[in-house]
Amino acid sequence: MHSEFLAYARRCVPFYRELGADADFPLVGRAEHQAEGGRFRPEGAGEPEHRISSSGTTGQPLEVALDESAWYAVNHRFFAQIREIAGLPGELFSRGAPAVLFVSNKPGRPTFVRPLPALNDGLYLRLQLPDAGASVPAVLARFPAPVLYGKPTYLLDLRTELLRQGMARAPWRPRLLLTSGEPLHPDDRARLTGYFGAPLVDALASTEGGLIAATAPDERVYRVLGENVRLEVLDAAGRLAPSGAGELVLTNLVNRSTVFVRYRTGDFAELETAADGTQRLLRLRGREPGTVPFRTGELPADEVTRAVGSVPGLADFRFELGGGRRTLLRWTAEPTGPAGAGEPADPAVVAGLLREALARLLPGEDPELEQCERITPPGGKKRRFQLRPEPTGATQHT
């Protein structure tokens, strides 16, 4: 399928038809598609049936044209493939009954109900936070969907809302938690599975690629959906390879209306390609750094996340580093005590535990701590480590 798709791109798509017969496909990215979008669409195909746009949270939105088969893959087959990966029985879903509850906190999006043909015409429901507010428990009681879906931040917002309303446990137990759209950190995974009492599948999906990869329930390794995509990895030296660590490079085999061949995703992972062509992501870190440059030393991001994220009473955190200023740790407290007893976490206690954890990691760093109401803005992507720009006019030393 991969070689047939590449032949189609060389034959039908203006951008790739200009390549020599023996020339390699070049690396492209969002900038090329935004500047020359029409040249990535096949000639003579007519006006595309559907258009979708990326969210734009990591830059200018990208519009992608989809034919009917790609539209079905993105909107419907996505859920059939997730059901298969999660091992959910088909009879769990039935016509007119809740199937998937998608939670969002992105401003300006409507709440809606739609059927999902790939799940026996079960219903796909969108719950918009914070608009639902006090009615959230009633909505969940009325629509107890077996699949609860959203970015980790969205599902954590739902958890927070329910905790604030005095619910130490979710009012229903979904059969599956499905997350996608931002990195899933181990501490957030523990909060979600502990509160909702369900196994979790984490998926890598995008406007450009559709469903790219997903884990089995509660696993850490991602199966790449070979019928949808082919991945390569671009290492730090600029070498492209079928296995290794670096930036993921995508070829989308499903969409033939906007053709993505060797498209730089901006997501970083460790890719393994077996002799039979099957692929796995052994580790996915998205756009988070692999190492964190503190003032007094450099540490693996995973080590920092494990140490800080496990502090009792902590809900979320983000480091802001560099820029010639003192390291800032922004953090939020759980809306109830760590044991779920209904008492708010004591900010002074949480702050003290954070300082102790950081002192063990980086003696002498002495970061500034700032308690916040929330860190990731509604509709945004969570970032645990934010590098500040260096001050303009700074002297460069060699």
N, C-alpha and C positions, 0 to 999 in steps of 0.2 A: 504493500500500500504506500509505503514511504517513497519508493523509487517511482511508482506510477504518478504520485502527486507531484514530485519534482518535474517529471516529464510534462505534466499538465501545465505547471507554472512556466516552463520554458516555451511552451507552445502557445499559450493563450494570454499570458499576462505581460503587458508592455514592459514593465520594469525589468522583468527577468528574460523576456524574449531578446533583449538587446545584448545579453551575455553571449560570449562565444560558446560554441558547443562543448568545449572542454574546460571552460572557465568555472571556477568554484562559485557557489552562491555567496554573495557578500553578506557581512553582518549589517543589519539595519536596526532601527529603533523607532521610538515614537516620533522623533523629529522628522525622519524621512517620510513616515506615513502622514504626518500632519501637513508637510510641505507638498507632497506629491501623491495624495491619496488616490486620485483617479488612475494613476499608473500602476497601482497594485490591484486593480480590478480587471477582470477579463474583458477583452474587446467583444462587442456584439452581444453582451449579456443583457442589455437593457437596464432599465431602472431597477435597483434592488428592491425586493419585497419589504425588507425591514431594515431599520437603522437603530443601533444602540450606541450609547455613549458611556465612556468610562467616567468614574466619579469625579476625577480631577483633584483628589485629595493629595496626590503626589506630583501635581503639575497641571498643565493645560489639558482639559478633557480631550479624548480621542474618539472620533466617531468611526464606527465600524459598520459596514454594510453586510447584511446576511441574506442568503437565499433561504428557501423554505426548509431545506434539510439542516442547515446550520442553525436556523432559528429553533427548530425542534430540538436539536442537540443541546443548545444552551439552556432552553427553558423547560424541557420536559425529560429528555433522555438523561440529563444530569441526575435527576432524582431516581430513575431506574438503576443507574450505575451505582449510586450511593446505597440504594436498598440492597443490591447484590453484594457490595463490599461489606456492608454491615451485617449481612445474614438475616435480614428481616423477611418474614414470610409474606408472600403476595396477598394472602387473605387478611392480613392486618389492615389493609386499605380497601375501602368500599365506596361506591358511588354516593356522593352527597354527604359523606361523613368527613370530619376533620382529618387531614393527613399530615400536613406540614404547617407549623406555626412559625412564621418568620418574624423576628423582633428587630425593630430598627429605632435608632434615636436620631436619624438624620432629619434635619428640619425640612419642612415643606413637602414631605412625602405623604400620600394618602394611605389610609387603612382600606384594605379591599379583600374580597374573597373571589378565588378563581378555581376552576377544576384543573386537575393534573391528569391528562390522559395516560401517562406512564405509570400512575399509581391507581389504576382502576377508577379514574375520575373522582378520586378523593379530593378534598378541598385544600387549596393553598391559601392560607390566611396571613395577612400582614397586620401586626400589632404595632402601632406607632407610639413610642415613648418620647417625651413624657406626656403627650396629649391624653393618654388613657387614664393616667393618675390613679385616683382612688378606685376606678372601675376595673383595674387590672385583675384582681381575684375573681370578679364576676365573669370577665371575659374568659379566663382560664378554665373556670368551672363549666362554662357553656361550650367551649371548644377545646376539649382535652386531646389535642393532636398527639399521635405517637412520636412524631419527630419535631423537636424544638431546634430552630435553626437561626443563626445570625453570627455576626462577628463576635469574638470573645467579649469585647467591650459592651456590645448590645445585650448579651445574655447576662453579663455581670450587672448591668443597669437594671435588668428585670429582677435579678436576685436582690439587689439593694432596695428596690421599691417594695418587694414583698417583705423583706426583713423590717423595713421601716413601718410596715403595716402590722407588725407583730407576728409574722409567720416564720417560725424558726425552721420550718421545712416547706418545700414547695407544695401547693395545694393539690397537685396531681403528679404522678410519676410518668414522664415520657419514656418510651422504649429506647430512644436514641437522642443524644445531643449531637448536633452537626454544626461545626464552626468553620469559618472561612473568612478571608479578607484581610487578616492581619496576623502577626506571629502569635502562636498560642504558647504562653509561658507556663512552666510546670506549676507555679503557685496558683495561677488562674485556672488551670485544668483541675487542680485539687478543689478549689472553691466551687467550681461548677458541678463536678461529679458528686462532691459531697453534699451539696445543697439539693440538687435535682434527683439524686439517686439513680442515675442512668449512665450507661457507657457512652463514650464520646468518640466520634470520628472527626478528624481534622482534615480539611480538604484544601488544596491549592487550586484556585480557579481565577480566571481573569477575563476581562472583556475580549482581549486579543486571543486567548487560548481556550476559553470554555473550561471544562473540568480537566485539569492537568494531572493531578495526583491526589491520592487520599490514603489515610491510614485505615487499617482494620480497627475495630473498636478497642480503645485504650492501648493501642500500639504506638510506637514512635517512628517506625520506618514507613515510608510512603510508597505505595504501589503507583507507578506511572501508568496512566491509561493509554496504552499503546495504540488502541483503535482511534484515539482522539488526537494524539500529539506524538512528536519525536523530540527528545531533548538532547542537547549537547551542553558542555560546560566550558566557559572561557576563564582560563586561570589568570593569575596576577601578571604573568609574563605575556599575556595576549595570545596564548596558544589555545586552539579549539580542540576538544577531545570528547570521546564518548563516555569517559569516566574521569572522576577527579573532583576537586573542590574549586568553587569559583562561582561566577555569575551564570545563571541558567539561560540558555539560548533555545528558543522555541521554534519549531515548525508545526503549524496547525494543520492537521490532515483533514479536518471536517469542513472548514469554511472555504468555499471556492468563490465567494463574492468579494471578500477582502483577503488577499493571500498574504500570509505571514510565513516567510521562510527565513530561518536563522535570525529571528527577531530577539534582540536583547531585552530581557524581561526586567532587569534591575533587581531580581531576587537572587539571593546567594544560598547555595546548598552544596551538599556532597552527593554526587551522582554516581551510580554504579550501573553499568550496562553489561549484562551477561552474554555468554557466547551465543545464546539463542535469540538475542535481541531484546529480551525483556529488560525493563529498567526499574530501578528503585532509587528513592532519595533516602540515603542513610541518615541525613540530618538536613533540616530546613531552618534557616534563620531569617529568611526574607530580607529585609533591608536594615536589620539590626547589625551593628558591627561585631566582628569576631572577637576583638580585643578592645578594652576600654582604656584610653590614655588619661589617667588621673595625673594630678600635679606631682605626686610622690612615687609614682610607679604605674606600670601597665599590667592589667589583669585580664584573663579571659572573661568575656561577658557572661558566660554560663556560670562561672564561679561566683561572680557578683550577684547574679539573679538568684542563685540558690541560697546564698547567705542572707541577702536582704529580704527576698520574697517570703522567707519562712518565718519572719518576725511575727509573733502573735499580735493580733489586733490590727495588723496592717492590711489595707485593701488594695493599694496601688502605689507606685512610686515612679519617679523619673529623675535621672541625673542630668544636670546641665553642666557641661565641662568646657574648659578652654576659654579663649577670648581674653586671656590675661587677667581673669577674675577667679575668685575663690570658687571651688566646686560647690554647686547647689544641689541639694537633694530635696525635691518636692515630693510630698507624700500625703496620702489620705488614710483615714481610719475607718475600720469596719463600722457599719451602723449599729451593730450589736457587739457584745463581748465575744471573744474568740470561741467560747464554748456554746454560743448561741443562747445564752441565758436571758437575753433581753436587755442587758445593761450596756450602754455605750462604752466603747473602748476608751480608757483614760489616755488622753493625748500625751500627758507627761510621761506615763509609763511606756507608751509606744516609742516616743522620742528617745527615751533612755535606752531602750533595747536596740534601737537603730544605731545609736552612737556606739554601743558595745560591739555590735556586729561589724561596724565599719572600722573600729579600732583594731579588731582582730585581723581584718583584711588588709588595712593600710594604716599602720601606726604613723601618726604625724600628719595625716591628710586633713583632719579637722574640717569637714565640710559644713556649710551652712545648711540648716534644716528649715524647711518652710511647709507648714501644714496647709493643705488646700481643700476646698470643697470638692473639686474634681480636677483631673489633670488632662485627660484627652477630651477635646471639645466635641460636642455632639456631631456625629457624622465623620469625625476624623479617624485616623489610624493611630493606634497606640505605638509610642516609641519609648523604650525604657532608657535610652541613652541619646542625648541631644548634644551635638557639638556646636558651641557658639562660634560665630565668625571671629577671626582674629581682628583686633583693632586696626583701622586704616592708618597707614603711615608708620606701622611698626618697623623697627630696625631689624634687618635680616643679618644674622650672624652666620659666618661660615667657618 
